[in-house]
Amino acid sequence: MAWSRVCLKGALFLTWLLLGAAILGGVFPWLERLQPTACPAIRLKWFRGMARILGLRLEVRGEPESGPALVPCNHISWLDVLVLGTQVPVTFVAKNEVADWPLMGFLARRSGTLFVTRGNLRATAGLVRAVGVRLQAGDKVVVFPEGTTTRGETVLPFSTAVFQAVHETAVPVQPVGLRYRGKAARCAPFIGEDDFLSSLVRVLSLRIVPATVVWCRPLPASEQRQALAKHARKYILAGLAAADGNHAPLEPRRLRMDELAALSESGIELVGVPPPGVGHGGGRDSAVVGAAEVFMYFQRQSGRVF
């Protein structure tokens, strides 16, 4: 690891965070009264400055539509916020824990981020109302309806609750897909028990952080929230697949018995899945049941599908 790069970029990262905190805490309260239209442009410049510090190199496909919209996005890392923040002025929805993060929590609160306590029905209902208010005010609101982060190899099913705000306000839904490239595909994901400092060091160690942003075509608000969530996810999968040059979306699918046998013969170990012909109960039928729980993903490191 290039520790000189980590230290230099880390110092710039912290300095830029402090500058953002000073602007939000000292300048914005005054500016919001005198010239509120200047605030979104300043936030956009701050995001783009931070992107340069971290070495973000973005390939952007499509473009955000003008006017208010709900923007559902697949979720990989805390970097997602910085990537989308460089595109257009937006309001983010984040889990409640982010509000307590040192410094970054202050920035999120002062920039108008909406927070939600996951698993709390009353809090979710309040979030839907708050998102509706922002949409009616003309904002673009970014949500991460997977409810968690992934490695970016696929897109998990979307929670439907927040899409109710679109159904009530009649604004469109414009899905957006994210994908990190090269070494960043391994270093950027912020998943499981990962802590922010370790994740930050991994990102700072990279010379550049290449990423693809895919703005999909908007969905009309006339559909029910379940259909909106389903179609938004499919649009993201298709957009990312097209950006990758694949003919089919990166959908998970279950292994057939012949595929399981081929993988076993090639030496690939499938943890938690019985060998062909053995199964949990010793018979072929139970082996099929065990294999049915295996997901297939595109593995970029080897270029194979398994």
N, C-alpha and C positions, 0 to 999 in steps of 0.2 A: 504494500500500500504506500502511495506517495504522501507521506505525512506532511511534507512541505506544502503540497497542494491543499490538503485537508485544513491545515492551520491558516493559510492565506484566505481560502474561500470561507472558512468558518468565521474569521474575523470580519470579512465583508458581509457575510450573512447576518451576524449579530448587529453590526453597525446599521445595516439597512432595516432590520427589525426595530431597532431603537428609533431610527428616523421616522419610520411609519407610526410608532407609538406616539412620538412627539407631535406629528402632524394630526393624527386622529384625536389626541387628547388636548392639544393646545390650539391648533389652527382651525380644525373643522367646526368646533362649537361656534366660533366667530364667523367662519365662512358660510355655514349653513343658514345663518340669518341674513347675511348681506348678498351672497351670490351662490345659492344652493346648486345651481347647474354646473358649477366648476368642480364640485366634489367627485362625481363619477369619473371625470377625466383625470383627476389627480390620483384616484385609486388605480385606474388603468395604468398610468405611468409607473406607479409604485410596483405593481405586479410585474410589469415588463422589465423593470430594473432588477427585481429579484430573480427573474428568469435568466437574465444575462449573467448574474453572479453565479448561479448554479449550473450554467452551461446548457440550459434547455435549448434544444434545436427542434423546432416544430414543423412537421409536414401537415398542413391543414387542407382537408378536402371538404368541399361544400362551404357554406357560409351561414352565419346566423341570420335568421329572418328579422326584419325590423319589427318593433312593437313588442308588447308583453308576450311571454310564453313560459310554460313550464318546461324545464330542460332536464329530463332524466338522463343519467349518465352511469355507465359501469364504474365500479370503484376499485381502485388498486392501491392507492397510496395517498398520504397527505399531500404529495406533489400534485395530485389531481386538481386541487384548489388553485394552486399557482398556475397550472397549465390553462385552466378555463378562465382564470382571472385576467390573463393576457389577451383574451379574445374580444370581450365586450363587457361593459359594466353589468354585473349580475349580483343577485342576492343568493347566498348559500344557506342550505339547511344542513345542520351538523348534529351529531349526538351531543347530549348534554355535558359529557365529560370534557369536551373540548373547551368549554367556557372556563374551566379551572386550570388549563395548561398555563404555565408561567409565560408571560409576555404574549405568546401567540393567542391565548385565550382573551386577553385584553384587546388585541387587534381584532379578533373575531367579533367580540361584543360591540366594540365601537364602530365596526364597519356594517353593522346591521344584520349579522348572521342570525338566523332563526334556529333555536335549539329545541330538541325533542328528547324525551325520555322514552327509550324503546321499551315496548311491552306494556306501556301504561295507556289504556284506552282513552282516559280523560285527556291526557297530555296529547295524544294523537289527534283527538277531535279539536283541541285548541290549536294544534299546528295547522290543520286543514283550514281553519278559519283565518289564521295569520297569513298563510300562503295566499289565500283568496284575496285578502286585503292588499298584499303586495302586488298581486297580478292586476287587480283593478286599478292600482296606482300607476300601472305601466311598466312594472319591473319584469325582468327575466329572473326566474327563480330556479336555481340548480338544486336537484335532489339526487340522492344516491339510493334508489329503491331496492337494491340488493340487500341492504341492511347490514352489510359487512364488506370487508375487502377480500379480494382474491388475487391470485398470481397473474390474472389477466388472460388466462388460457381459454376461458369461456365466460359467459355471463349468466349469473344465477337468476332464478325466477324473481320477478319484481313484486314487491309489496304493492297493493293496490290503493291503500288508504289515501295517500296524498293526491292521487289522480282525481279524487272527488272534488278538489278545489277547482280543477279545470272544468268539470261537468257543471259546476255551479256558476262559474264566471264566463264561460263560453270563449276562453282564449285557447289558442292552439297549443299542441305539445310538439316540441322539436327535440327528438332524441339526439344525443351526441355520444360517440364512442371514443375511447382512449386506448392506446396501446403503446407501451414503451419498447424500445428497440435495443438490439445489441446487448452490451453488458448491463444496461439499465433495466432490461427485462428481468434480470436476476436481482439487481440491487434495489430497485425502486419499490417493489411490493412491501407493504406494511401490514403484516398479517399475524394471526395467532398471538403469541406472547411477546412479540417484538416490542421493544421500547423505542421511544422517539430518538434518543441520543444515538443509539446504535444505528438506527435507520439513517439518521442525518449524516453520520460519519461515512456510511457506505456511499451515499449520494455525493458527498463532498469529495470523495476519493476519485470520482469519475471526471475525466477531462470534459466530456460532453454527455448530455442526457438526451438522446434522440427519442422523440415521441411522435405518434400520429394522432391527429384529432380529426374525427369524421362527423361533420354536421349532416344529419339525415334530413330528408324532406319532412315538413310538418305533418302532424296528424290532426284532423279536425276534432273539435271538442264535442261533436254530436254523439260520439260513442259512449257507452257506459264505462266506468272506471276499470272494470276487469278487462274489457277489450282493449282499452287504451294501454294498460300496463303490458298486456301480452304483445300487442303490435309494436309498442316502443322497443321492447326487448328484441323482437325479431328484426326490426330495422337496424338496431345497433349490431347485432350478429352479422347481418348481411353486409352492412357497411364496412365492418372490420375485415370480413372475409374478402370483400372486393379490394380493400387496401392491401391485403396480403397477397393478392393474386390468386386466391383460391376460388374454386367454382361453387363451393358450398359453404354455408356459415359454420362457424366453430361450435356446432351443437354437440353436447355429449350424447353418446348412444351406448347401448348395452352390447356386450360381447356375445357373439354367437359361439357355439361349442367348437366349431372348426377354428375360429380365430383364437379362442383360448388355448386350444391344443398347439397351434402354430407358435404362439407366443411362448408357451411352456417349453417347446422344443428349441426355441432360439435362445433360451437361457434367461429370459426376462421373468423376474419373480413378481407375481401379483400378490401382494400382502393381503391376507384375509380371505383369499379365494382358494377353494380346494382344487387339486389337480383334476384334469379330465378323467371321468370314470370313477372318481372316488367319492366326492361330495361329502356333505356333513353326515349323511346317513349311510354312505357306502355304495350308493347306486347312481346310475346315470342321471335319473330324474333329479335327484338332489343336487348333483353337480350343476345342472342347468339353473336351478334356483340360486345356487351360490354365484354363478357367473353373471346372473342377471343384475347383481348389485355393482358391477364394475363399470366405470365410466371410461369412455375413450376421449383422449385429448390429443391435439396436435402438439407434438414435442419439438420445439424449435431447435433445441440443441443438436438433435440427431437427424432432424428432418423426416422422422418416421411417425406413423400414427399408431399409438397403442394406448 
